[in-house]
Amino acid sequence: MMVGYGSEGYAVPFLPRPNSVAATIDGSVGLLIRIFGEGSRRLAQLDAGDSVLLLGPLGVGFDLGQAPRKVLCVAGGVGLAPFILLPRWAREALPDAEVHVLYGERDAAAVFDAGKLRELTGIDAEIWTEDGSLGRKGRITDGLELGDIDLVLACGPTPMLKAVRELALDSGTACQLAVEEHMACGMGTCIGCIVETVDPTTGEQRYARACIEGPVFRAEQLPW
Ligand SMILES: Cc1cc2nc3c(=O)[nH]c(=O)nc-3n(C[C@H](O)[C@H](O)[C@H](O)COP(=O)(O)OP(=O)(O)OC[C@H]3O[C@@H](n4cnc5c(N)ncnc54)[C@H](O)[C@@H]3O)c2cc1C
């Protein structure tokens, strides 16, 4: 969660904005920022030496705990951010595992530099654009088959997450989804980011705070 301080002397925008840790380089944290509104614009315009208040890491992230052999990361738009760091992290934790990244955007103009992505992740992501202006044409979940994948991780717009979830549940593939909820406090206090969840064992439904109990949930926990 990050907030910048304006020349006005108070935090602008007032509420922090959630961001993924996209890279850790020489003790620094790297972010991938897509400009939506005032908060992301201010972050993208920071200069070296500017101050920001950073709170984190917060919440529950992706978990490679079950030693999967083949991991598929499905990234929609700026949902790419966590999958910049994850392939290197996975290679360190699970040297024998294969990690693949599917990355979809609306069009070529929105696609993060493929060369830079290869340099940062150490792998070639399979790029999709909805209009076919770069990479494969269509939605990233078009024709997606999970086959011999042991674990699928997804981050991106909710319709994409829902499609990945359905495919994973149908094929019995372990699946974790990072939900895109607006967040305010990041500490579970404001109850601004609740998502409906279900306990897969008992069937009990309850609301969870995405900022501390998420944003990553297992597919079976989300009753979509
Ligand atoms: C867990 C998590 C991790 C994230 N990681 C990143 C990241 O690494 N890089 C990045 O660029 N963005 C990331 N986002 C999205 C980012 O938080 C929003 O883009 C940001 O809050 C927008 O703030 P703003 O002040 O620029 O825009 P605002 O003025 O607050 O909003 C501008 C427009 O964007 C929409 N919007 C705002 N927040 C979101 C959101 N979370 N999801 C969908 N639409 C939204 C608003 O409805 C509005 O239409 C993440 C979001 C979550 C929940």
Ligand as a Chemical Component Dictionary entry (heavy atoms), coordinates in Angstrom:
data_LIG
# 
_chem_comp.id                   LIG 
_chem_comp.type                 NON-POLYMER 
_chem_comp.pdbx_formal_charge   0 
_chem_comp.three_letter_code    LIG 
# 
loop_
_chem_comp_atom.comp_id 
_chem_comp_atom.atom_id 
_chem_comp_atom.alt_atom_id 
_chem_comp_atom.type_symbol 
_chem_comp_atom.charge 
_chem_comp_atom.model_Cartn_x 
_chem_comp_atom.model_Cartn_y 
_chem_comp_atom.model_Cartn_z 
_chem_comp_atom.pdbx_ordinal 
LIG C1  C1  C 0 -3.890  -6.541 -4.428  1  
LIG C2  C2  C 0 -3.773  -5.534 -5.542  2  
LIG C3  C3  C 0 -2.561  -5.392 -6.180  3  
LIG C4  C4  C 0 -2.419  -4.440 -7.203  4  
LIG N1  N1  N 0 -1.209  -4.324 -7.825  5  
LIG C5  C5  C 0 -1.040  -3.388 -8.768  6  
LIG C6  C6  C 0 0.237   -3.200 -9.389  7  
LIG O1  O1  O 0 1.207   -3.887 -9.093  8  
LIG N2  N2  N 0 0.342   -2.231 -10.328 9  
LIG C7  C7  C 0 -0.726  -1.429 -10.681 10 
LIG O2  O2  O 0 -0.553  -0.559 -11.539 11 
LIG N3  N3  N 0 -1.934  -1.592 -10.126 12 
LIG C8  C8  C 0 -2.111  -2.538 -9.175  13 
LIG N4  N4  N 0 -3.343  -2.679 -8.590  14 
LIG C9  C9  C 0 -4.430  -1.775 -8.986  15 
LIG C10 C10 C 0 -4.208  -0.429 -8.307  16 
LIG O3  O3  O 0 -4.359  -0.562 -6.919  17 
LIG C11 C11 C 0 -5.199  0.575  -8.860  18 
LIG O4  O4  O 0 -4.870  0.832  -10.181 19 
LIG C12 C12 C 0 -5.102  1.880  -8.080  20 
LIG O5  O5  O 0 -5.732  1.692  -6.843  21 
LIG C13 C13 C 0 -5.747  2.984  -8.860  22 
LIG O6  O6  O 0 -5.638  4.153  -8.072  23 
LIG P1  P1  P 0 -5.735  5.568  -8.745  24 
LIG O7  O7  O 0 -5.733  6.613  -7.669  25 
LIG O8  O8  O 0 -4.700  5.720  -9.814  26 
LIG O9  O9  O 0 -7.100  5.515  -9.483  27 
LIG P2  P2  P 0 -8.514  5.904  -8.908  28 
LIG O10 O10 O 0 -8.745  7.347  -9.141  29 
LIG O11 O11 O 0 -8.685  5.369  -7.503  30 
LIG O12 O12 O 0 -9.381  5.053  -9.894  31 
LIG C14 C14 C 0 -9.301  5.276  -11.301 32 
LIG C15 C15 C 0 -10.097 4.204  -12.010 33 
LIG O13 O13 O 0 -9.513  2.926  -11.791 34 
LIG C16 C16 C 0 -10.447 2.052  -11.195 35 
LIG N5  N5  N 0 -9.737  1.256  -10.205 36 
LIG C17 C17 C 0 -9.133  1.732  -9.102  37 
LIG N6  N6  N 0 -8.597  0.717  -8.394  38 
LIG C18 C18 C 0 -8.875  -0.408 -9.081  39 
LIG C19 C19 C 0 -8.607  -1.792 -8.854  40 
LIG N7  N7  N 0 -7.965  -2.221 -7.769  41 
LIG N8  N8  N 0 -9.062  -2.656 -9.772  42 
LIG C20 C20 C 0 -9.727  -2.252 -10.838 43 
LIG N9  N9  N 0 -10.007 -0.962 -11.116 44 
LIG C21 C21 C 0 -9.603  -0.056 -10.246 45 
LIG C22 C22 C 0 -11.464 2.952  -10.519 46 
LIG O14 O14 O 0 -12.724 2.323  -10.412 47 
LIG C23 C23 C 0 -11.532 4.113  -11.481 48 
LIG O15 O15 O 0 -12.355 3.829  -12.567 49 
LIG C24 C24 C 0 -3.517  -3.633 -7.589  50 
LIG C25 C25 C 0 -4.744  -3.786 -6.946  51 
LIG C26 C26 C 0 -4.878  -4.741 -5.939  52 
LIG C27 C27 C 0 -6.190  -4.907 -5.259  53 
# 
loop_
_chem_comp_bond.comp_id 
_chem_comp_bond.atom_id_1 
_chem_comp_bond.atom_id_2 
_chem_comp_bond.value_order 
_chem_comp_bond.pdbx_ordinal 
LIG C1  C2  SING 1  
LIG C2  C3  SING 2  
LIG C2  C26 DOUB 3  
LIG C3  C4  DOUB 4  
LIG C4  N1  SING 5  
LIG C4  C24 SING 6  
LIG N1  C5  DOUB 7  
LIG C5  C6  SING 8  
LIG C5  C8  SING 9  
LIG C6  O1  DOUB 10 
LIG C6  N2  SING 11 
LIG N2  C7  SING 12 
LIG C7  O2  DOUB 13 
LIG C7  N3  SING 14 
LIG N3  C8  DOUB 15 
LIG C8  N4  SING 16 
LIG N4  C9  SING 17 
LIG N4  C24 SING 18 
LIG C9  C10 SING 19 
LIG C10 O3  SING 20 
LIG C10 C11 SING 21 
LIG C11 O4  SING 22 
LIG C11 C12 SING 23 
LIG C12 O5  SING 24 
LIG C12 C13 SING 25 
LIG C13 O6  SING 26 
LIG O6  P1  SING 27 
LIG P1  O7  DOUB 28 
LIG P1  O8  SING 29 
LIG P1  O9  SING 30 
LIG O9  P2  SING 31 
LIG P2  O10 DOUB 32 
LIG P2  O11 SING 33 
LIG P2  O12 SING 34 
LIG O12 C14 SING 35 
LIG C14 C15 SING 36 
LIG C15 O13 SING 37 
LIG C15 C23 SING 38 
LIG O13 C16 SING 39 
LIG C16 N5  SING 40 
LIG C16 C22 SING 41 
LIG N5  C17 SING 42 
LIG N5  C21 SING 43 
LIG C17 N6  DOUB 44 
LIG N6  C18 SING 45 
LIG C18 C19 SING 46 
LIG C18 C21 DOUB 47 
LIG C19 N7  SING 48 
LIG C19 N8  DOUB 49 
LIG N8  C20 SING 50 
LIG C20 N9  DOUB 51 
LIG N9  C21 SING 52 
LIG C22 O14 SING 53 
LIG C22 C23 SING 54 
LIG C23 O15 SING 55 
LIG C24 C25 DOUB 56 
LIG C25 C26 SING 57 
LIG C26 C27 SING 58 
# 
